[in-house]
Amino acid sequence: MARAISDSVDVPSATTRVQISTKKEQVMAITFKARAGNSGNVYVGGATVSAASGFELAPGNSISIDPSQVSARDTTVPLSDFYVDAASSGDDVDFFALVK
């Protein structure tokens, strides 16, 4: 059975990626939103996320990810596979996920 979870992630030091969770719950869908009050862009991706390799979100922007659209083989991915980074220290990213 799916359940919803949400949280906020602070990036205390710019250019230093932060794992959004250590939980291995399987994500069926996830949305990330950069806080409108952020000083700069944030980046969403995997363990190697950075300004050069992540999905860039300007303050207030969001992205929704359906893991089944990313991989033909997998319909879910572990929550712990997602990371965020920021161009400015102290910026925040909120997320909402459906997990099973």
Number of C-alpha atoms within 10 A of each C-alpha: 5 11 10 13 11 12 12 15 19 16 23 16 15 16 18 14 23 20 18 21 15 11 10 13 15 19 24 22 18 20 15 22 21 27 21 14 10 19 16 18 21 29 25 27 18 18 15 14 22 23 17 9 12 18 17 22 20 16 19 13 14 16 14 13 14 16 19 15 11 12 11 8 9 11 15 19 20 17 21 17 17 20 21 29 32 31 20 17 17 15 24 24 26 16 18 16 21 19 20 14
